[in-house]
Amino acid sequence: MRKQSSMTAFTKKTPPSTSGHQGRSVATPVSGVKRPIEERPSIKPSEGVHTLGRQVKFRKLIGDGESKDQESYREVQNRFNWLDEKLVRDAKGHRPQHQVGCPEGRIEENVSKLTAAGYKVGRVEQVETAAQAKARRGPKAKIIRQLTRIHTPATATGALGTDAVHLMAICELDDSLVTSPHSPMTQQASSQRSRAHFGFAFLDAAAGRFYVGTATDDAARANLGAILTQVAPKEVLTTKGSLSPTTARLLAQPPVPLQLSYVDAGSEFLDATCSLDMLLKQGWLKQLQLPSGLNQQGPAPEYAALAALCAYLKRMRADQELASGAQLVVPYDLYAAALCLDGPTLANLELLEGSGGEAEGSLLAALDTCASPGGSRLLRQWLCRPLRHIPDINNRLDAVDEISNRGGLIAPLRRLLKGMPDLERALGRARNSTAPPQEGLPDWAVKAAQNRRLSALAGAAQAVQSAITALNTLSCGGDDQQGGPAQSPLLQGAVASVPAKHSSAMQAIEAIEAALTYSQAPVKKGKGKAAAAAASQPQLASQAMDIEEEESPLEQDIAVTSELLERFNAHAAVWETLESALSCVDVLASFAAFSQSQLAPTCRPHLLPPGAGEGGKAVLDIQGLWHPCAVSRVAGDSVVPNDLVLGSHQQNGQARALLLTGPNMGGKSTLLRATCLAVVLAQMGCYVPAASCRLSVADRIFTRLGASDRIMAGESTFMVECSETASILQHATPDSLVVLDELGRGTSTFDGYAIAHAVLQHMSSQVDCRLLFATHYHPLTAEFAANPRVSLGHMAALVGSAGDAGGEHDDGLVFLYKLHKGAAPKSYGLQVARLAGIDADIVAKARLAGQHIEDKLQVSFSQNSPASAAMLASHDVAQLKHVLFACNASMATFKQAWLSLQGTTSLIA
C-alpha cells in the first residue's frame, strides 16, 4: 500500500456576485466515493470545497478510482490541464488513468494559478506518519488528516499582479440608530428616505494591512459605488437580510466584478449596533492592534465588519498568518480632503477602465508609466482621490517640473526601481510571517513553512536596502550631479525618509542581513542555522542565548526567526514611510513623462482658491483643451483643441453654465469628459492637456453621461438617469463641476423637456456652479438665450455637399469637433442615420414624417388657449412629481424650478 501523505482541495469556479455557499462534498482519496464533508470530523465544512488526494510526492485533483468517477475525472482533467503540461503525469512521468495532479514541489505555484483563475483551494495535510498512526491506534489505523488552509482569490498573497487584491465586509446601520442630527454622517445625506450608513472593512492580504471606514449615502448609493470602485474587492462579505433593498440591488449589479458571500449572522457577523467595547470584550478583535484613541461606545459598524473579516479568516484557517497582530489597521476616509468622485463619475469618465471594461482607453492607462508595482497602485489611489489643498497640489507640480527639467535626476532611481522587488508586498510578507508554523503539521510541512518565513524576512530586508539605495541617488543629483541634489519639497522629503545610518532601524536591518548571510554557511550538527547566525552577531546574541539546548535545530530556527521578524517589524513605521516616498517619486516621474510624451501641448495648471472668480464665484478657463485618451499616436489621429470658459467676466459675462448643442457624434460628450479630466489632472498635481488652464479648486465632480439601465436592480434607463440627477441636485455646491449629457431622453419628449428645463434653471440660478449641459432639446436655447447665467455653444459641423452646399435635404455631414458660440440649428439626426447605414428610402420617409409632425405641433400650439396650456402643464407637473419622488429628489427644489418655467403659481398646490 502506497503512503498517503496529504490532500489538496479545489472549488468549482464561482461566478461573480453569487454566494460561495454551495454544495459541500469531498472525494475520498482511495475509493473515490463521495460523501458529505460533515461526516469527516477532522474537516470543518467550508464554501463548496472539493477535497482530493496525493500519492507519494504527487498531488492529485481527484481520487483513485472507480468507474463512476470517470465523468468527474474527465471534467477535472479538462478543467485543469491549462495549469501545466506535467499536470496529467505522475511522479514517474507516466500518465495515470484516474487522476490529474502536479508534483509536490510545484503545489504552491499551481495553487496561486488556481486562485488567480477564481477558484478556492483547500489544503488537507496529514498530521502523522503511518508508523505513528499504527503505534497510536493499532495496525489497521488510518492516517489522520486535517484541513489546514483554504486559499481564496481574495486572500491570495503570492504570484499576484500589480493591482491590489482585497477582501471586504460591509455592515449597514439602520438610519434610526444615527442619533445626532448634526453628525457629519447625517449632514452628508439630506434626504431622509433611503438614506444609508455603512461601516466597511477590507483586507489587503499581500500588504498585511486592514482598512476600516464609514460612509453615508443617499438613494442613488453613489458613495457605496465609489467605495466598491476604489477598492475593487474580489469578495464581499455580508449577511442575508441585513442590507436594505436599495443596497442589495446595487450589490446584485456592482460596478466592479466581485463575489458576494453570505456568512452566518451572529456567529460570524455581528449586528451593526455592536460597540467597539463589546467587540473587544468578546474577543473578536483580540489578535489585532487597533489605532489608539478610538471611541469604544456607540455603534461601530466598521469594526463589526472588521470582526467579520477576522471570523472569515479563522474559518479559512488563515487567521494565524493574516490576522496575527503584526498587520496594520488603518482608517480609510472615502473622500477625506479630496475632490469627491462618486461611483457614477468614476465610471462615466473612464478613469480606471475604458468602455470595454479593460484598462486600455482609461486615464489610468494613459498616465501609468510607473517603474514599480507600488507606484502603479499609488497612482490609482491618487486618481480616485485628487487633492483640494492648493499648496499640496503645487508641491506635486513643483516636483514634476524639476523632474521634467532635470532628466538625469530621476534616471538612476527609475533604473533601480525596474529591478527591485515589490517593497510594499515584501513588507507584507514579513508581517504575515510573524506567527510560527502551525502546530500539528508533519516535519516536512513545518520545514517548508519555516523556509518561507526565512525567505520572507530575507526578501523584506533586501527590498528595504534597495529602496534606500534608490532614494539616496536623489541626494547626489542622480546622473545630473552638476545640478546638485533634489530641490523641490516632495523630492527632498523622499530623501529625508531614508533612516540615518546609525539609527536603530538601520542597525536592526544590518544585523538581520548579517545573520541571514551567516546562516547560509555550514553549521555544527545539533544547532539550527538561524540560531547559529544569531549567536554570531552581537546585536542578536540575546536571542541565541534564550534558546533551550534540548530544542531540535528546527525548533531553534523557528524561535530565532520569530525574534528576527519581531525586530524587523518593530520598525514597520520607518519601512512604510520609505515605501510611500519611493512610490510617490515613481508616480511623479510618470506625471513628468505624461507631460512630455503627448501629441499636443500640455501646461501647468494655475489653481485658485474657491470663490476666486468673478463675484466670488468659481471659474474655469481652459484654452486649447483636448482629450488625452481620444487620440492615438498609432492611428495617426489629429488633435482638435477647444477653448472653454466658465465664470470669466472678460469672456462671457459671469455665466458659469454652458448650454451645449450640436449634431450626434459631433464631439459634445468628448468635450464634457475632457473638461472633467482636465480638472482631475490639475488637482492630482499633473500637467493638463491644454495650452493654458486656470481654475478655482472644485470640491466635487458630478456626471450624468450615457444611457444605461440596471435590469437586475429593477431600474430602467430613465430611472437610473433621474436617480443620478437627484443625487446631483442634493449635493452640488457653487464650487462643484457638474456635467449633464442629454438629460430627459429616457422618457416622452414633453416630460423629458420639462425635466431638462427645470434642472437647468435650478442649477444655473440656485446652485450657480460650473455646469456643462449638453442637450438635443433645441427649444431650450431659445428659453435661455437671454439668461446672463447661461452661455450658448455648439459643436460645429459642415452640412451638404459641393453640389448643394448647405442644402436642406442633402445627407452629407462633416464633423469639425470645434466648439463655437451660439446654438446649433438642429441635431442632424437624419444625416447621422445615413452615416450609420440606414437605407436612404427609410431616411427620406423619416424626413417627411418629421416635417409633418413639426407642422402639426406648430399649429396645435398656436391654437391652444391659456386654459388648455395650463391643463397640459398641470398634467406634466403631476408626471414630473411622480418621477422625482421615485428618485428621492426634493420637491421644493423642483417646485421653484417649474414655477420659473411656467410663469404662474396656480398650477402647483
Secondary structure, DSSP 8 states (H G I E B T S, - for coil): ---EEEEEEEE----TTS-S----EEE-TTT--EEEGGG-TTS---TTEEEEEEETTEEESS-S--GGGHHHHHHHHHHHGGG-GGGGS-TTS---SS--EEEGGGHHHHHHHHHHTT--EEEEEESS-HHHHHHHH-TT----EEEEEEE-GGG--SS--SS--EEEEEEEE-GGG---TTSHHHHH---STT-EEEEEEEEEGGGTEEEEEEEEE-TT-HHHHHHHHHH--SEEEE-TT-S-HHHHHHHHS-SS--EEEE--BTTTB--TT-BHHHHHHTTTTTTS---SS---SSB-HHHHHHHHHHHHHHHTT-HHHHSSS-SEEEE--SSTTB-EE-HHHHHHTTSSS-TTSSSTTSHHHHH---SSHHHHHHHHHHHHS-B--HHHHHHHHHHHHHHHH-HHHHHHHHHHHHHS--HHHHHHHHHHT-S---TT--HHHHHHHHHHHHHHHHHHHHHHHHHHHHHHHHHTTTT-GGG-S--SHHHHHHHHTS--TTSHHHHHHHHHHHHHHHTTS---TTS-HHHHHHHH-GGGHHHHHTS-TTS-HHHHHHHHHHHHHHHHHTTHHHHHHHHHHHHHHHHHHHHHHHHHS-SS--B--EEE-TT-SGGG---EEEEEE--TTS--TTTT-----EEEEES-HHHHTT--EEEEE--TTSSHHHHHHHHHHHHHHHHHT--BSSSEEEEE--SEEEEE-S---BGGGTB-HHHHHHHHHHHHHHH--TT-EEEEESTTTTS-HHHHHHHHHHHHHHIIIII--EEEEE-S-THHHHHTTT-TTEEEEEEEEEES-STTTT-TT---EEEEEEEEES--S---HHHHHHHTT--HHHHHHHHHHHHHHHHHHHHHHHH--HHHHHHHHHHHHHHHHHHHHHTT--HHHHHHHHHHHHT-SSS--
